[in-house]
């Protein structure tokens, strides 16, 4: 108990110190996106078109402001064939990209990323967009005839690993509300598809907080990987009929994070611990940012989970 109290106290101090740094952040030059119609099957194409206009406008702003990194990233977003359901350039940014046909898919995987995700690194395989693209390719390779879609859902303000918010669930709470609204819209686009939530790092906190409120959405699987904890004491506390999976690679530094929760700081029990009650899958030997890397054991098993081929998933 003495070790737990000291760890919690240290986390509290880090949070307070980081808050002072975060308060000095200045707003950027980017405007809020234009209002978009509520997500449904009828508005899907209109949403894609609205997001493309917002991306083009933000790219023009980036060029004028001399923000070369943002301009490069947004130029890539505008490449032919890319489709975004939502986009917001303010701050580090938000973006929701679709791979595959949402209307006709029988299986939909939603990748919920963790800390440090931003527009500038969105296309890296280490982050939301690049990882979701790699997952889509792996799913297609594993089952070419399947009707599948993958969504890269950077729909919340992801915290920074070096900032105070990564130690608390405040952003996860707001992210969970946004994720719930998105999944409600996804059900209006395609209410028959089976949905898998693949939740990395801090994204696992977002998914865990969203899980109890997803009764109206057909979520069949929730995979937590590279998780610091979820604030839940067990998989049963997520109050979901979905199969809850958990995996952590042997090279992931997250294993050193103390699994405590005190005064709103920290995230509690380890999802890969036997007592948590999740189905444990083999996540390989890669680093914290390598779960969706092509060729990895983690990507193979996450693709099988997303395809609903549970019996083929290698267990840990």
Helices and strands as residue ranges (DSSP letters): H 2-22, H 44-65, H 68-77, E 83-88, E 94-100, E 107-112, G 119-121, H 128-142, E 148-154, G 164-167, H 170-189, E 194-200, H 202-211, E 219-225, G 235-238, E 243-247, G 253-256, G 274-276, E 279-280, H 297-307, G 310-312
